[in-house]
């Protein structure tokens, strides 16, 4: 049997698994699927970006919107396509609820402008990378639940290179 999973896994387990990989487990505000997390310590945006790269094993660059020297503590997760301009409602809500930075799976140009104008620093990872962490966790759940099945995950990481 071959199964491809995407949309149904955003809530379980993609969001939480991704953020746990980054060491973000303390939720300070939750609204539906969206959450704001407290960093264990205050970091500059530059330190946050470097931490994200290190914990995710990202080779190359990550895109960052905002002042790299700004100190941040409350992080909103922009999972999946939430960092695209058509989904800015949650970002406005997150700012209202005290988020002072974001980690996005992906952003489009219009969203980077919105985040910059709103004063919200954002570190972009990769939509694919973001989701693969949760898919690996889901594969473990399937292996335990159905030990007779061979469960294999196919990973691509970030499907592009940076120069």
N, C-alpha and C positions, 0 to 999 in steps of 0.2 A: 504494500500500500504506500502511496506517495501522497503526502499532505503538504501544502504550502500554507503557512499561516501569516497573517498580517494584522488586519483591522481588529479582530477579536482579541488579540493579545495586548493591545495598547494598555488596557486597564490592568489586566493580569497577564503576565508579570512584568511587562516591559518597563513601565515607569519606575516602580519601586526597585526593581533589580538594577537598573541603570544608576539610580541615585545611591543605592547601597554600595555599589562599586566605587562611587566617588566618596563614600564615607558620610553621606547625608542621610541620617535616619530620624532626626528630631523634627517632626512636623509642627510648625507654629500656626499654620492656617490651612484648612482644607475646604475646598468648594467643589463638590462633584468629583471629577477625576483630577482636578488640578490642586496642587499643594505648594506651599511655601515652606522651605526647610531652613533650619538654623545651622550655620557652619559651626564646627567645634570651636573655632577661633576666628577672629576678624582677620581678613586677608585683604591685600590690595587686589585690584582687578588683574594685574599682571601675575601675582602669585596664584590667584584662582585659575587663570588660564594655564599656567605651568603645572599646577596640581592636576587639572583635568587631563592634560596631555600625558603626564606621567602615569596616572592611575588607569588610563585607557590604553596606554601603549601607543599613542599616536605619534607616528613619524612625520616630520614635516611641520606644517603650520596649522594653527587654528585661527579662524577669523575672530576678531574682538571689536566690539563697538564700545566706545566710551573712553574715559580717562583711565589710563593704566595705573595711575597712582591712587585713585579713589579707593577708600577702605569700605569693604562690604561684609555683611554677616548673614542677611536673609536672602536666600536664593530661591527663585521660582524656576521650576522645570518646564521648559517649552518642548515637550515630547512631540514626536512625530512631526506633523506639519503646523503645529501651533505657532512656530516662529515665522510663518508666512503671513503676508500683509492682510489676507482675507480673514485671519483669525485673531485680530488684535484685541477683541473684547476681553479675553482672559488676562491679557497683559495689562490692560487698563485697570482691571479689578485687582490684579496682583500688586500693582503700584499703590493703589488705594489701601490695600491691606499690609503695606509696609515692606514689600520686596525691594531690595536695593541693588539687585543684580539678577541675571538670568543665565541659565545654561540651555542652549537651544540645539535641537537635532539639526535643523536647517533654517536658513533665513533667505528671503529674497531681498532685492535691492530696496523696495519700498519699505519693508519692515526695518531694515537697518536705519533708514532715514527716520522712521517713526521712533525707534528706540533711542536714537541719538537726540532727537528733539524732546523726547520725554525724559531724558536724563537717566535712562536705564542701561547700565553696562550689560553687554551680552557676550558670552563665549559660545561660539558655534562649534559643534563636534562633527557630526555626520548623521544623517537620518538612518542610513544603513547600519553604521556602527552602534548607534543608540539602541536600535531594535534587536541587533544580534545578541546583545547581552541577555535580554529577556527571553529570546527564543532558546538560548542554551539552557536557561533555567527551566523553561517549559519542557524541553527535551528530557531533562532529569526527572521531572514529575511524571512524564509518560513512561520512562524506563522503569520507574518504581511501581507505577500503577499497572503496567502491562509488560512484565518481564519477558514474556514470550515473544514480544515484538522487537525487531531490530530498529532502533531509533538513531538516526544520523542527522546531524545538522550540517548545513552547507553555509559556510561563511565567506564573505567577500571583503569584509572590512570596508574602508573608504574606497569607493570605486574610481578614484582619481588620484593623480599624483600632484605634488606641489613642487615648484621649481624656485 
